[in-house]
Amino acid sequence: MPTHKLNPDNWINKYSDYLFNYTISRVNDREMAKDLVQDTFFAALKSMKNFKGNASERTWLIAILKRKIIDYYRKINSKKGQAEVRMSYNAEDNDGDWLEEQVADPYDKTAEDDLENDELGDAIFKCLDKLPEKQASVFRMKTIEGLDTETICNELNITASNLWVIIHRARNAMADCMEKTWF
């Protein structure tokens, strides 16, 4: 017998921050994370009739979001390595020009790329220095060092929900700082 009911009127207020934090930690692109959360809400609205009530709203929304994230990576990976070949044909001299466009080689770095990466790193660490100590520690451990939630919680003696509140605030502060100093 179903025990959970859906209330889409409260989804944005109740779940958008959680879903965004979940997404941004997996796609590392603020705009894409926002789009994926929005797509999740739309998909959930469309498939409300399929909700059986065996899971909570949040669990159900996360399941939809996970599929959206997987689809996002499938789409990216299916485009990687593909080349586009176009031919421009001129009828007057029966000559044609072939143009092949390759996906950028991530290993083809220039000195300018290295300089830009160094500048970006400096900007990130300057913004990190402006955060309160606990936010900076959590951000560094989660985002830079890639430690899992349990390890961070044990080391800092905080709960998982406290960690997510701190990381959300830290990421927002970092985004604001980077927007002002880097862009």
C-alpha positions as CSV (number, residue, x, y, z in Angstrom):
1,M,0.0,0.0,0.0
2,P,1.5,3.4,-1.0
3,T,2.6,5.5,1.9
4,H,4.0,8.6,0.1
5,K,2.2,11.1,-2.0
6,L,3.5,13.7,-4.5
7,N,3.1,17.4,-3.9
8,P,4.7,19.2,-6.9
9,D,3.8,22.6,-5.6
10,N,6.5,22.3,-3.0
11,W,9.2,20.6,-5.0
12,I,11.2,23.7,-5.8
13,N,11.3,25.0,-2.2
14,K,11.9,21.6,-0.7
15,Y,14.3,19.9,-3.1
16,S,15.9,22.3,-5.6
17,D,18.9,23.0,-3.5
18,Y,19.5,19.4,-2.6
19,L,19.1,18.3,-6.3
20,F,21.3,21.1,-7.4
21,N,24.1,20.2,-5.0
22,Y,23.8,16.6,-5.9
23,T,24.1,17.5,-9.6
24,I,26.9,20.1,-9.4
25,S,29.1,17.6,-7.6
26,R,28.6,15.2,-10.6
27,V,28.7,17.5,-13.6
28,N,30.8,20.5,-12.3
29,D,29.0,23.0,-14.5
30,R,26.5,25.4,-12.8
31,E,24.3,26.0,-15.8
32,M,24.2,22.4,-16.8
33,A,23.3,21.5,-13.2
34,K,20.5,24.0,-13.2
35,D,19.2,22.6,-16.5
36,L,19.4,19.0,-15.3
37,V,17.4,19.8,-12.2
38,Q,14.8,21.7,-14.3
39,D,14.6,18.7,-16.6
40,T,14.1,16.5,-13.6
41,F,11.2,18.5,-12.4
42,F,9.6,18.5,-15.9
43,A,10.1,14.7,-16.2
44,A,8.6,14.2,-12.8
45,L,5.5,16.2,-13.6
46,K,5.1,14.2,-16.8
47,S,5.4,10.9,-15.1
48,M,3.5,11.6,-11.9
49,K,0.9,9.0,-12.8
50,N,3.7,6.3,-12.6
51,F,4.6,7.2,-9.0
52,K,3.6,4.2,-6.9
53,G,4.3,5.8,-3.5
54,N,6.8,3.2,-2.4
55,A,9.5,5.8,-2.1
56,S,9.6,9.4,-0.8
57,E,9.3,12.3,-3.2
58,R,12.9,13.1,-2.8
59,T,14.1,9.6,-3.5
60,W,11.9,9.4,-6.5
61,L,13.2,12.8,-7.8
62,I,16.8,11.7,-7.2
63,A,16.2,8.5,-9.2
64,I,14.9,10.7,-12.1
65,L,17.8,13.0,-11.8
66,K,20.3,10.2,-11.8
67,R,18.9,9.1,-15.2
68,K,19.2,12.7,-16.5
69,I,22.8,12.8,-15.4
70,I,23.5,9.5,-17.1
71,D,21.8,10.7,-20.3
72,Y,23.9,13.9,-20.1
73,Y,27.2,11.9,-20.0
74,R,26.0,9.5,-22.7
75,K,25.3,12.5,-25.0
76,I,28.7,14.0,-24.3
77,N,30.5,10.8,-24.8
78,S,28.7,9.9,-28.0
79,K,30.0,13.2,-29.4
80,K,33.6,12.7,-28.3
81,G,36.0,11.8,-31.0
82,Q,33.5,12.3,-33.8
83,A,34.7,14.3,-36.8
84,E,32.6,16.4,-39.0
85,V,33.5,16.3,-42.6
86,R,32.0,18.9,-45.0
87,M,32.6,19.4,-48.6
88,S,32.4,22.7,-50.4
89,Y,31.9,22.0,-54.1
90,N,32.3,24.6,-56.8
91,A,30.7,23.6,-60.1
92,E,32.8,26.0,-62.3
93,D,36.1,24.3,-62.0
94,N,34.9,20.9,-60.7
95,D,37.1,21.3,-57.7
96,G,35.9,20.7,-54.2
97,D,37.4,21.6,-50.8
98,W,37.2,19.2,-48.0
99,L,37.2,20.5,-44.5
100,E,37.5,18.2,-41.6
101,E,36.8,19.5,-38.1
102,Q,38.1,17.4,-35.2
103,V,37.1,17.6,-31.6
104,A,39.7,19.5,-29.7
105,D,42.5,17.3,-28.4
106,P,42.7,17.8,-24.6
107,Y,46.4,17.0,-24.7
108,D,47.2,19.8,-27.2
109,K,48.0,22.4,-24.6
110,T,49.7,25.7,-25.3
111,A,51.7,28.0,-23.0
112,E,48.6,30.3,-23.0
113,D,46.5,27.4,-21.7
114,D,49.0,26.7,-19.0
115,L,49.0,30.4,-18.0
116,E,45.2,30.5,-18.0
117,N,45.1,27.4,-15.8
118,D,47.6,29.0,-13.4
119,E,45.6,32.2,-13.2
120,L,42.4,30.2,-12.6
121,G,44.1,28.2,-9.9
122,D,45.3,31.4,-8.2
123,A,41.8,32.9,-8.4
124,I,40.3,29.8,-6.9
125,F,42.7,29.8,-4.0
126,K,42.2,33.5,-3.4
127,C,38.5,33.0,-3.2
128,L,39.0,30.0,-1.0
129,D,41.0,32.1,1.4
130,K,38.1,34.5,1.8
131,L,35.7,31.7,3.0
132,P,35.2,31.1,6.7
133,E,37.5,28.4,7.9
134,K,35.0,25.6,8.2
135,Q,33.5,26.3,4.7
136,A,37.0,26.4,3.2
137,S,37.9,23.1,4.9
138,V,34.7,21.4,3.7
139,F,35.1,22.8,0.2
140,R,38.7,21.8,-0.1
141,M,38.0,18.3,1.2
142,K,34.9,17.6,-0.9
143,T,35.6,19.5,-4.1
144,I,39.4,19.6,-4.5
145,E,40.5,16.5,-2.6
146,G,37.4,14.5,-3.6
147,L,36.9,12.9,-0.2
148,D,33.6,11.1,0.4
149,T,30.9,12.5,2.7
150,E,31.5,10.0,5.5
151,T,35.2,10.7,5.7
152,I,34.6,14.4,5.9
153,C,31.9,14.1,8.5
154,N,34.1,11.9,10.7
155,E,37.1,14.1,10.4
156,L,35.2,17.4,11.1
157,N,32.7,15.8,13.5
158,I,29.6,17.1,11.6
159,T,26.5,15.4,10.3
160,A,25.9,14.7,6.6
161,S,23.1,17.3,6.4
162,N,25.4,19.9,8.1
163,L,28.1,19.1,5.5
164,W,25.7,19.7,2.6
165,V,24.6,23.0,4.1
166,I,28.2,24.1,4.5
167,I,29.2,22.9,1.0
168,H,26.2,24.6,-0.5
169,R,27.1,27.9,1.2
170,A,30.8,27.5,0.3
171,R,30.0,26.8,-3.4
172,N,27.7,29.8,-3.6
173,A,30.3,32.0,-2.0
174,M,33.0,30.6,-4.3
175,A,30.8,31.1,-7.4
176,D,30.1,34.7,-6.4
177,C,33.8,35.4,-5.7
178,M,34.9,33.8,-9.0
179,E,32.4,35.8,-10.9
180,K,33.8,39.0,-9.5
181,T,37.5,38.1,-9.7
182,W,37.9,35.8,-12.6
183,F,35.3,36.6,-15.2
